[in-house]
Amino acid sequence: MRLGDWLRSASERLALRDVEASKLESQVLAGFALNQDRSWILAHPDHELADLGSLEILLARRLGHEPLAYITGRREFYGRVFRVQPGVLIPRQETETLVESALDAIDRRGAKTVLDVGVGSGAIAVTLKLERPDLQITAIDVSPVALEVAKANAFTMSAGIKFIESDLFTGLNGRRFDLIVSNPPYIGRGEFLLPEVRDFEPEAALFSGETGLEIYEQLATESEVYLESGGEVWLEIGYEQEMSVTQLWEDRGWRLVGQAKDLLGHVRVLGFQAVASPSLS
């Protein structure tokens, strides 16, 4: 079979399983199987496929709703390619909004030390370190699998980061930081999820409890102890959580210092500072 014929067939089959970017995903699968980039795939529709079986095995996994990033073992984030694997949350484009907000806060405040709570694949921590090499970044996660992947990504990209296995702040021994960033689990147990997410990504990185707000309550209660005077916390939130998260933090002695919207216009990031904390000069 010619490559172009397989691409058309694969795209049609993916579309029937409600895969939105079916053409793109068929091209990515072909490129992964043939060890070629997408431009080569597009330029060689007449290439005769010598091993159709390997392509069909990959396609079958995607037709079963396994995330493309888990099949290929990689995901692009902020212009860089990160390793991912089952057991680790796949980086999302909306999380780039958190990175942009954190970079703005770092520059505005002259921050030197940053803590990434729930490092996952390392996408946030590694990106911040590469964008601002002088930062001292500590990254924590309760998952040994996530820490292993994050360490591998940091090593591959030569990003010097201190990693600690820690259930929230328990492993920090009282250390303080100028800035805390986090993309925590914020999905409530009853919320609808696509099978790619529900059936494959780690529950601990998705769900924080029945409402999805439990992790924010814990962070609002405990974060101040780990901040330098005037420090800030920047968080990713669910697209309908702006008001509830803001109210929760304000009720616990924080003030809102900033917010940012994702590409769809949803407020996706909130920044807070403890009311009693003076601003850094």
PAFI-128250 format. One record per residue (C-alpha): residue number from 1; residue in three letters; x, y, z. Coordinates in steps of 0.25 Angstrom, whole numbers, plus 5000, padded with zeros to 4 digits. Layout:
BEGIN
[NUM, "ALA", [X, Y, Z]] ...
END
This chain:
BEGIN
[1, "MET", [5000, 5000, 5000]] [2, "ARG", [5005, 5014, 4997]] [3, "LEU", [5007, 5024, 5009]] [4, "GLY", [4996, 5034, 5003]] [5, "ASP", [4986, 5023, 5003]] [6, "TRP", [4989, 5018, 5017]] [7, "LEU", [4988, 5033, 5022]] [8, "ARG", [4974, 5035, 5015]] [9, "SER", [4969, 5022, 5021]] [10, "ALA", [4975, 5025, 5035]] [11, "SER", [4969, 5039, 5035]] [12, "GLU", [4955, 5034, 5032]] [13, "ARG", [4956, 5023, 5042]] [14, "LEU", [4960, 5033, 5053]] [15, "ALA", [4950, 5043, 5049]] [16, "LEU", [4939, 5032, 5051]] [17, "ARG", [4944, 5030, 5066]] [18, "ASP", [4942, 5045, 5068]] [19, "VAL", [4957, 5049, 5067]] [20, "GLU", [4957, 5064, 5063]] [21, "ALA", [4970, 5065, 5057]] [22, "SER", [4969, 5052, 5049]] [23, "LYS", [4978, 5056, 5037]] [24, "LEU", [4989, 5062, 5046]] [25, "GLU", [4989, 5050, 5055]] [26, "SER", [4990, 5040, 5044]] [27, "GLN", [5002, 5048, 5039]] [28, "VAL", [5009, 5048, 5053]] [29, "LEU", [5006, 5033, 5054]] [30, "ALA", [5012, 5030, 5041]] [31, "GLY", [5024, 5039, 5044]] [32, "PHE", [5027, 5032, 5057]] [33, "ALA", [5026, 5018, 5050]] [34, "LEU", [5035, 5022, 5039]] [35, "ASN", [5044, 5030, 5047]] [36, "GLN", [5042, 5042, 5038]] [37, "ASP", [5037, 5056, 5041]] [38, "ARG", [5023, 5061, 5036]] [39, "SER", [5029, 5069, 5024]] [40, "TRP", [5035, 5056, 5019]] [41, "ILE", [5022, 5049, 5021]] [42, "LEU", [5014, 5060, 5013]] [43, "ALA", [5025, 5060, 5002]] [44, "HIS", [5025, 5045, 4999]] [45, "PRO", [5010, 5040, 4997]] [46, "ASP", [5015, 5030, 4987]] [47, "HIS", [5025, 5023, 4997]] [48, "GLU", [5022, 5008, 4997]] [49, "LEU", [5020, 5003, 5012]] [50, "ALA", [5028, 4991, 5014]] [51, "ASP", [5023, 4988, 5028]] [52, "LEU", [5008, 4992, 5028]] [53, "GLY", [5006, 4984, 5041]] [54, "SER", [5014, 4993, 5050]] [55, "LEU", [5006, 5005, 5045]] [56, "GLU", [4993, 4997, 5047]] [57, "ILE", [4997, 4994, 5062]] [58, "LEU", [4999, 5008, 5065]] [59, "LEU", [4986, 5012, 5058]] [60, "ALA", [4979, 5002, 5066]] [61, "ARG", [4984, 5008, 5079]] [62, "ARG", [4979, 5022, 5075]] [63, "LEU", [4966, 5016, 5071]] [64, "GLY", [4965, 5011, 5085]] [65, "HIS", [4966, 5025, 5090]] [66, "GLU", [4980, 5024, 5095]] [67, "PRO", [4986, 5038, 5095]] [68, "LEU", [4995, 5041, 5083]] [69, "ALA", [5006, 5046, 5093]] [70, "TYR", [5006, 5033, 5100]] [71, "ILE", [5008, 5025, 5087]] [72, "THR", [5019, 5034, 5082]] [73, "GLY", [5025, 5036, 5096]] [74, "ARG", [5026, 5051, 5093]] [75, "ARG", [5018, 5064, 5094]] [76, "GLU", [5022, 5078, 5089]] [77, "PHE", [5021, 5089, 5100]] [78, "TYR", [5026, 5104, 5098]] [79, "GLY", [5034, 5100, 5086]] [80, "ARG", [5041, 5088, 5092]] [81, "VAL", [5039, 5074, 5091]] [82, "PHE", [5036, 5067, 5105]] [83, "ARG", [5037, 5052, 5108]] [84, "VAL", [5024, 5046, 5113]] [85, "GLN", [5019, 5033, 5117]] [86, "PRO", [5007, 5026, 5124]] [87, "GLY", [5006, 5030, 5139]] [88, "VAL", [5010, 5045, 5135]] [89, "LEU", [5000, 5056, 5132]] [90, "ILE", [5002, 5060, 5117]] [91, "PRO", [5005, 5075, 5116]] [92, "ARG", [4994, 5084, 5110]] [93, "GLN", [4995, 5096, 5102]] [94, "GLU", [4987, 5104, 5112]] [95, "THR", [4998, 5102, 5123]] [96, "GLU", [5007, 5111, 5114]] [97, "THR", [4998, 5122, 5119]] [98, "LEU", [5003, 5119, 5133]] [99, "VAL", [5017, 5119, 5129]] [100, "GLU", [5015, 5133, 5122]] [101, "SER", [5009, 5138, 5135]] [102, "ALA", [5020, 5132, 5144]] [103, "LEU", [5031, 5138, 5135]] [104, "ASP", [5024, 5152, 5136]] [105, "ALA", [5023, 5151, 5151]] [106, "ILE", [5038, 5146, 5152]] [107, "ASP", [5042, 5158, 5143]] [108, "ARG", [5033, 5168, 5151]] [109, "ARG", [5037, 5164, 5165]] [110, "GLY", [5052, 5160, 5162]] [111, "ALA", [5049, 5146, 5167]] [112, "LYS", [5061, 5137, 5169]] [113, "THR", [5055, 5125, 5175]] [114, "VAL", [5043, 5117, 5169]] [115, "LEU", [5036, 5105, 5174]] [116, "ASP", [5028, 5096, 5164]] [117, "VAL", [5017, 5088, 5172]] [118, "GLY", [5013, 5076, 5165]] [119, "VAL", [5024, 5075, 5154]] [120, "GLY", [5018, 5064, 5145]] [121, "SER", [5026, 5063, 5132]] [122, "GLY", [5035, 5075, 5136]] [123, "ALA", [5029, 5084, 5125]] [124, "ILE", [5027, 5096, 5134]] [125, "ALA", [5039, 5095, 5143]] [126, "VAL", [5049, 5092, 5131]] [127, "THR", [5043, 5103, 5122]] [128, "LEU", [5044, 5114, 5133]] [129, "LYS", [5059, 5109, 5135]] [130, "LEU", [5062, 5110, 5121]] [131, "GLU", [5055, 5123, 5119]] [132, "ARG", [5061, 5129, 5131]] [133, "PRO", [5075, 5122, 5134]] [134, "ASP", [5078, 5129, 5146]] [135, "LEU", [5066, 5124, 5154]] [136, "GLN", [5068, 5114, 5165]] [137, "ILE", [5056, 5104, 5163]] [138, "THR", [5051, 5093, 5172]] [139, "ALA", [5041, 5084, 5167]] [140, "ILE", [5033, 5074, 5175]] [141, "ASP", [5023, 5063, 5173]] [142, "VAL", [5017, 5051, 5180]] [143, "SER", [5019, 5042, 5168]] [144, "PRO", [5032, 5035, 5166]] [145, "VAL", [5029, 5032, 5152]] [146, "ALA", [5026, 5047, 5149]] [147, "LEU", [5039, 5051, 5156]] [148, "GLU", [5047, 5040, 5148]] [149, "VAL", [5041, 5046, 5135]] [150, "ALA", [5043, 5061, 5139]] [151, "LYS", [5058, 5058, 5143]] [152, "ALA", [5060, 5051, 5129]] [153, "ASN", [5054, 5064, 5122]] [154, "ALA", [5063, 5073, 5130]] [155, "PHE", [5075, 5065, 5127]] [156, "THR", [5072, 5064, 5113]] [157, "MET", [5070, 5079, 5112]] [158, "SER", [5082, 5083, 5122]] [159, "ALA", [5072, 5090, 5131]] [160, "GLY", [5078, 5090, 5145]] [161, "ILE", [5066, 5087, 5155]] [162, "LYS", [5065, 5081, 5169]] [163, "PHE", [5055, 5070, 5170]] [164, "ILE", [5049, 5065, 5183]] [165, "GLU", [5039, 5054, 5185]] [166, "SER", [5028, 5061, 5193]] [167, "ASP", [5013, 5061, 5196]] [168, "LEU", [5011, 5076, 5194]] [169, "PHE", [5020, 5083, 5204]] [170, "THR", [5024, 5072, 5213]] [171, "GLY", [5038, 5069, 5208]] [172, "LEU", [5043, 5084, 5208]] [173, "ASN", [5048, 5085, 5222]] [174, "GLY", [5043, 5099, 5223]] [175, "ARG", [5050, 5105, 5211]] [176, "ARG", [5044, 5118, 5205]] [177, "PHE", [5043, 5123, 5191]] [178, "ASP", [5040, 5136, 5184]] [179, "LEU", [5029, 5129, 5175]] [180, "ILE", [5021, 5117, 5175]] [181, "VAL", [5015, 5111, 5162]] [182, "SER", [5005, 5100, 5161]] [183, "ASN", [4997, 5093, 5151]] [184, "PRO", [4989, 5084, 5161]] [185, "PRO", [4979, 5073, 5160]] [186, "TYR", [4966, 5081, 5159]] [187, "ILE", [4955, 5072, 5153]] [188, "GLY", [4943, 5068, 5161]] [189, "ARG", [4939, 5054, 5162]] [190, "GLY", [4926, 5056, 5154]] [191, "GLU", [4932, 5064, 5142]] [192, "PHE", [4931, 5058, 5128]] [193, "LEU", [4944, 5054, 5122]] [194, "LEU", [4948, 5049, 5109]] [195, "PRO", [4952, 5035, 5109]] [196, "GLU", [4967, 5039, 5105]] [197, "VAL", [4967, 5046, 5118]] [198, "ARG", [4958, 5037, 5127]] [199, "ASP", [4964, 5024, 5123]] [200, "PHE", [4978, 5027, 5122]] [201, "GLU", [4984, 5039, 5129]] [202, "PRO", [4987, 5037, 5144]] [203, "GLU", [4976, 5040, 5154]] [204, "ALA", [4985, 5046, 5164]] [205, "ALA", [4988, 5057, 5154]] [206, "LEU", [4974, 5059, 5150]] [207, "PHE", [4965, 5059, 5162]] [208, "SER", [4966, 5066, 5175]] [209, "GLY", [4953, 5061, 5181]] [210, "GLU", [4938, 5062, 5179]] [211, "THR", [4938, 5077, 5175]] [212, "GLY", [4952, 5079, 5169]] [213, "LEU", [4954, 5091, 5179]] [214, "GLU", [4960, 5082, 5190]] [215, "ILE", [4975, 5084, 5185]] [216, "TYR", [4973, 5099, 5184]] [217, "GLU", [4968, 5100, 5199]] [218, "GLN", [4980, 5092, 5203]] [219, "LEU", [4990, 5101, 5195]] [220, "ALA", [4983, 5114, 5201]] [221, "THR", [4984, 5108, 5215]] [222, "GLU", [4999, 5104, 5214]] [223, "SER", [5006, 5112, 5203]] [224, "GLU", [5009, 5125, 5211]] [225, "VAL", [5019, 5118, 5221]] [226, "TYR", [5027, 5114, 5208]] [227, "LEU", [5028, 5128, 5202]] [228, "GLU", [5038, 5139, 5205]] [229, "SER", [5032, 5152, 5209]] [230, "GLY", [5023, 5158, 5198]] [231, "GLY", [5024, 5145, 5190]] [232, "GLU", [5013, 5141, 5180]] [233, "VAL", [5006, 5128, 5176]] [234, "TRP", [5002, 5126, 5162]] [235, "LEU", [4992, 5115, 5159]] [236, "GLU", [4985, 5108, 5147]] [237, "ILE", [4970, 5106, 5149]] [238, "GLY", [4959, 5099, 5141]] [239, "TYR", [4952, 5108, 5131]] [240, "GLU", [4939, 5110, 5140]] [241, "GLN", [4947, 5112, 5154]] [242, "GLU", [4951, 5126, 5153]] [243, "MET", [4941, 5131, 5163]] [244, "SER", [4941, 5119, 5173]] [245, "VAL", [4956, 5119, 5174]] [246, "THR", [4957, 5134, 5176]] [247, "GLN", [4947, 5134, 5187]] [248, "LEU", [4953, 5122, 5193]] [249, "TRP", [4967, 5129, 5194]] [250, "GLU", [4962, 5142, 5198]] [251, "ASP", [4954, 5136, 5209]] [252, "ARG", [4968, 5130, 5214]] [253, "GLY", [4975, 5143, 5214]] [254, "TRP", [4980, 5145, 5200]] [255, "ARG", [4978, 5156, 5190]] [256, "LEU", [4977, 5154, 5175]] [257, "VAL", [4989, 5160, 5168]] [258, "GLY", [4987, 5156, 5154]] [259, "GLN", [4980, 5146, 5144]] [260, "ALA", [4982, 5142, 5130]] [261, "LYS", [4972, 5136, 5119]] [262, "ASP", [4975, 5124, 5110]] [263, "LEU", [4974, 5124, 5095]] [264, "LEU", [4959, 5121, 5096]] [265, "GLY", [4957, 5134, 5105]] [266, "HIS", [4955, 5126, 5118]] [267, "VAL", [4962, 5131, 5131]] [268, "ARG", [4972, 5120, 5133]] [269, "VAL", [4982, 5125, 5142]] [270, "LEU", [4981, 5133, 5155]] [271, "GLY", [4992, 5139, 5164]] [272, "PHE", [4991, 5142, 5179]] [273, "GLN", [4999, 5149, 5190]] [274, "ALA", [4996, 5148, 5204]] [275, "VAL", [4989, 5161, 5209]] [276, "ALA", [4999, 5163, 5221]] [277, "SER", [5011, 5161, 5211]] [278, "PRO", [5018, 5174, 5207]] [279, "SER", [5022, 5176, 5193]] [280, "LEU", [5037, 5174, 5190]] [281, "SER", [5044, 5187, 5186]] 
END
